[in-house]
Amino acid sequence: MHSLATLVALVNTSPSTGGDDGLATLAELQTFVQSHQISGIGALTARDLGQVRLVREAFHRVFTAPDQPTAVRTLNAMLSETRITPRLTEHDGHPLHVHYFAADASLAEHVAADCGVALAHLLVDGEAERLRTCSAPDCDRVFVDESRNRSRVYCDSRTCGNRMHVAAYRARRRA
């Protein structure tokens, strides 16, 4: 779940989701790395920033794919460019877990491998329909619908969901 949450947060930094570029600078990339507890990363460079942006856009194409075969092809193309090396690890107070990136992987390869494998498991489990784009007309943010009945339609119920419900209520009151 942590990797999927990191994946969603990464994609939602893209201008493709309707906002400003949330990874416009190295400082923003560093903040992202820290806030999502991405470990084993040395000093970040402009190259890291460019590579992470490319990975971000590839993941966005998976979320917005018109069908599962297209999503699978897109994800496979990205994963084929990573050195996936599964290994068990404990660090920074986290319990035993699996890392999928090579020990000397760049930040982009690290994110592509860990988040890509998490996404691959979702697709293998037949859960591609859980990859969603917000239904609010002015929002293109992505999310993974974790609801039991797969009924979530807004990226955030407190912002987009509440705004849309208030608008519907006002429209009913006017009618």
C-alpha positions as CSV (number, residue, x, y, z in Angstrom):
1,M,0.0,0.0,0.0
2,H,2.9,2.4,0.7
3,S,4.2,2.0,-2.8
4,L,0.8,2.6,-4.3
5,A,0.3,5.7,-2.2
6,T,3.7,6.9,-3.3
7,L,2.8,6.1,-6.9
8,V,-0.5,8.1,-6.7
9,A,1.3,11.1,-5.0
10,L,4.0,11.0,-7.7
11,V,1.5,11.0,-10.6
12,N,-0.5,13.8,-9.0
13,T,2.6,16.0,-9.1
14,S,2.3,16.0,-12.9
15,P,0.8,18.9,-14.8
16,S,-1.1,16.2,-16.7
17,T,-3.4,16.0,-13.7
18,G,-4.5,19.6,-14.1
19,G,-2.3,21.4,-11.7
20,D,1.2,22.9,-11.6
21,D,4.2,20.7,-11.8
22,G,4.8,19.6,-8.3
23,L,8.3,18.4,-9.2
24,A,9.5,21.6,-10.9
25,T,12.7,21.9,-8.8
26,L,15.3,19.7,-7.1
27,A,14.0,21.0,-3.8
28,E,10.5,19.8,-4.6
29,L,11.9,16.4,-5.6
30,Q,13.9,16.2,-2.3
31,T,10.7,17.1,-0.3
32,F,8.8,14.3,-2.2
33,V,11.6,11.8,-1.4
34,Q,11.6,12.7,2.3
35,S,7.8,12.9,2.7
36,H,7.3,9.5,1.1
37,Q,10.2,7.9,3.0
38,I,12.1,6.8,-0.1
39,S,15.3,5.3,1.3
40,G,18.8,4.8,0.0
41,I,18.9,7.9,-2.1
42,G,22.0,10.0,-2.2
43,A,22.4,13.5,-3.4
44,L,19.8,14.4,-6.1
45,T,20.8,15.9,-9.4
46,A,19.0,17.5,-12.3
47,R,19.3,14.2,-14.1
48,D,17.3,12.5,-11.3
49,L,14.6,15.2,-11.6
50,G,14.3,14.6,-15.4
51,Q,14.2,10.8,-15.0
52,V,11.6,10.8,-12.3
53,R,9.4,13.1,-14.4
54,L,9.6,10.5,-17.2
55,V,8.7,7.7,-14.9
56,R,5.8,9.9,-13.5
57,E,4.4,10.4,-17.0
58,A,4.7,6.6,-17.8
59,F,2.7,5.8,-14.6
60,H,0.2,8.5,-15.6
61,R,-0.3,6.7,-18.9
62,V,-1.0,3.4,-17.0
63,F,-3.7,5.2,-15.0
64,T,-5.3,6.7,-18.0
65,A,-5.0,3.7,-20.3
66,P,-8.2,3.0,-22.2
67,D,-8.1,-0.7,-21.2
68,Q,-6.2,-3.2,-19.2
69,P,-4.1,-4.6,-22.2
70,T,-2.9,-1.0,-22.9
71,A,-2.1,-0.5,-19.2
72,V,-0.2,-3.8,-19.1
73,R,1.9,-3.0,-22.2
74,T,2.7,0.5,-20.8
75,L,3.7,-0.9,-17.4
76,N,5.7,-3.8,-19.0
77,A,7.7,-1.3,-21.1
78,M,8.6,0.7,-18.1
79,L,9.5,-2.3,-15.9
80,S,11.7,-3.7,-18.7
81,E,14.0,-0.7,-18.3
82,T,14.6,-1.4,-14.6
83,R,16.9,-3.9,-12.9
84,I,14.4,-5.6,-10.6
85,T,16.3,-7.3,-7.8
86,P,13.9,-8.4,-5.0
87,R,15.4,-8.5,-1.5
88,L,14.2,-8.4,2.0
89,T,15.2,-5.5,4.2
90,E,14.6,-3.7,7.4
91,H,15.6,-0.1,7.8
92,D,14.6,3.2,9.4
93,G,12.2,1.6,11.9
94,H,10.2,-0.2,9.2
95,P,9.4,-3.9,9.6
96,L,10.8,-6.5,7.2
97,H,9.6,-5.7,3.7
98,V,10.7,-6.3,0.1
99,H,12.6,-3.8,-2.1
100,Y,12.5,-4.5,-5.8
101,F,15.2,-2.1,-7.0
102,A,18.9,-2.9,-7.4
103,A,21.1,-1.7,-4.6
104,D,22.8,1.0,-6.8
105,A,19.6,2.1,-8.6
106,S,18.9,5.7,-9.4
107,L,15.9,7.4,-7.8
108,A,13.9,6.9,-11.0
109,E,14.7,3.2,-11.3
110,H,14.0,2.8,-7.5
111,V,10.6,4.4,-7.9
112,A,9.8,2.6,-11.2
113,A,10.7,-0.8,-9.7
114,D,9.0,-0.5,-6.3
115,C,5.9,1.3,-7.5
116,G,5.7,-0.6,-10.7
117,V,5.7,-4.0,-9.0
118,A,3.0,-2.8,-6.6
119,L,1.0,-1.7,-9.6
120,A,1.7,-5.0,-11.4
121,H,0.3,-6.9,-8.5
122,L,-2.9,-4.8,-8.7
123,L,-3.2,-5.6,-12.4
124,V,-2.5,-9.3,-11.9
125,D,-5.2,-9.5,-9.3
126,G,-7.7,-8.2,-11.9
127,E,-8.1,-4.9,-10.1
128,A,-7.3,-2.5,-13.0
129,E,-10.7,-0.8,-12.5
130,R,-9.4,0.5,-9.2
131,L,-7.1,2.8,-11.0
132,R,-9.2,5.9,-11.4
133,T,-9.2,9.6,-12.4
134,C,-11.2,12.0,-10.3
135,S,-14.8,12.5,-11.5
136,A,-14.9,16.1,-10.6
137,P,-15.1,18.1,-13.9
138,D,-12.2,20.4,-13.0
139,C,-9.9,17.7,-11.5
140,D,-7.8,15.1,-13.3
141,R,-5.9,13.8,-10.3
142,V,-5.5,10.0,-10.0
143,F,-6.2,7.6,-7.2
144,V,-6.5,3.9,-6.3
145,D,-10.0,3.1,-5.3
146,E,-9.5,1.1,-2.1
147,S,-13.2,0.9,-1.2
148,R,-14.7,-2.5,-0.7
149,N,-17.3,-2.1,-3.4
150,R,-15.2,-0.1,-5.8
151,S,-17.5,3.0,-5.6
152,R,-15.1,5.8,-4.9
153,V,-15.3,8.5,-7.7
154,Y,-13.4,11.5,-6.2
155,C,-9.7,11.8,-5.5
156,D,-10.5,13.3,-2.1
157,S,-13.9,13.3,-0.4
158,R,-13.0,16.4,1.6
159,T,-12.2,18.5,-1.4
160,C,-13.6,17.3,-4.7
161,G,-16.3,15.1,-3.2
162,N,-17.6,17.8,-0.9
163,R,-17.4,20.5,-3.5
164,M,-19.4,18.3,-6.0
165,H,-22.0,17.3,-3.3
166,V,-22.6,21.0,-2.4
167,A,-22.9,21.9,-6.0
168,A,-25.5,19.1,-6.5
169,Y,-27.4,20.2,-3.4
170,R,-27.5,23.8,-4.6
171,A,-28.7,22.8,-8.1
172,R,-31.5,20.8,-6.5
173,R,-32.5,23.7,-4.3
174,R,-32.7,26.0,-7.4
175,A,-34.9,23.6,-9.3
